[in-house]
Amino acid sequence: MATPNPNQPPPPPPCVGSKLNPAYIIPLPKRPATPVHIPLWEIARLDKYTGNRAASERLVRAVSVANPTRDAKWCADKAIHDLERDRH
């Protein structure tokens, strides 16, 4: 059997059953919310579907955070598409 290298960290313990040892779970840092500029007319388009300005903003922001390379019009269109898809 090889001698352990003192410069190397010890191997993690084996899993117990199907659960990981919580002492070895490292929480990932949360990404800060990226500020996204969404034009008012895009939010107004979505208001026709939701009837709630706060809900419209949340939907478009959620889409824009999930797709950071897309522009505001695409994010609003995607939010509207998701609403229409979920209605049927």
MODELLER restraints for C-alpha pairs under 7 A, 6 or more apart:
rsr = mdl.restraints
at = mdl.atoms
rsr.add(forms.Gaussian(group=physical.xy_distance, feature=features.Distance(at['CA:15:A'], at['CA:21:A']), mean=6.40, stdev=0.5))
rsr.add(forms.Gaussian(group=physical.xy_distance, feature=features.Distance(at['CA:34:A'], at['CA:65:A']), mean=6.87, stdev=0.5))
rsr.add(forms.Gaussian(group=physical.xy_distance, feature=features.Distance(at['CA:38:A'], at['CA:72:A']), mean=5.57, stdev=0.5))
rsr.add(forms.Gaussian(group=physical.xy_distance, feature=features.Distance(at['CA:42:A'], at['CA:73:A']), mean=6.54, stdev=0.5))
rsr.add(forms.Gaussian(group=physical.xy_distance, feature=features.Distance(at['CA:42:A'], at['CA:76:A']), mean=6.07, stdev=0.5))
rsr.add(forms.Gaussian(group=physical.xy_distance, feature=features.Distance(at['CA:43:A'], at['CA:56:A']), mean=6.06, stdev=0.5))
rsr.add(forms.Gaussian(group=physical.xy_distance, feature=features.Distance(at['CA:43:A'], at['CA:57:A']), mean=6.33, stdev=0.5))
rsr.add(forms.Gaussian(group=physical.xy_distance, feature=features.Distance(at['CA:46:A'], at['CA:56:A']), mean=5.73, stdev=0.5))
rsr.add(forms.Gaussian(group=physical.xy_distance, feature=features.Distance(at['CA:46:A'], at['CA:76:A']), mean=6.90, stdev=0.5))
rsr.add(forms.Gaussian(group=physical.xy_distance, feature=features.Distance(at['CA:46:A'], at['CA:80:A']), mean=6.40, stdev=0.5))
rsr.add(forms.Gaussian(group=physical.xy_distance, feature=features.Distance(at['CA:47:A'], at['CA:53:A']), mean=5.91, stdev=0.5))
rsr.add(forms.Gaussian(group=physical.xy_distance, feature=features.Distance(at['CA:47:A'], at['CA:56:A']), mean=5.94, stdev=0.5))
rsr.add(forms.Gaussian(group=physical.xy_distance, feature=features.Distance(at['CA:50:A'], at['CA:56:A']), mean=6.42, stdev=0.5))
rsr.add(forms.Gaussian(group=physical.xy_distance, feature=features.Distance(at['CA:59:A'], at['CA:79:A']), mean=6.08, stdev=0.5))
rsr.add(forms.Gaussian(group=physical.xy_distance, feature=features.Distance(at['CA:60:A'], at['CA:75:A']), mean=5.78, stdev=0.5))
rsr.add(forms.Gaussian(group=physical.xy_distance, feature=features.Distance(at['CA:60:A'], at['CA:76:A']), mean=5.58, stdev=0.5))
rsr.add(forms.Gaussian(group=physical.xy_distance, feature=features.Distance(at['CA:60:A'], at['CA:79:A']), mean=5.96, stdev=0.5))
rsr.add(forms.Gaussian(group=physical.xy_distance, feature=features.Distance(at['CA:63:A'], at['CA:75:A']), mean=5.69, stdev=0.5))
rsr.add(forms.Gaussian(group=physical.xy_distance, feature=features.Distance(at['CA:63:A'], at['CA:79:A']), mean=6.75, stdev=0.5))
rsr.add(forms.Gaussian(group=physical.xy_distance, feature=features.Distance(at['CA:64:A'], at['CA:70:A']), mean=6.92, stdev=0.5))
rsr.add(forms.Gaussian(group=physical.xy_distance, feature=features.Distance(at['CA:64:A'], at['CA:75:A']), mean=5.71, stdev=0.5))
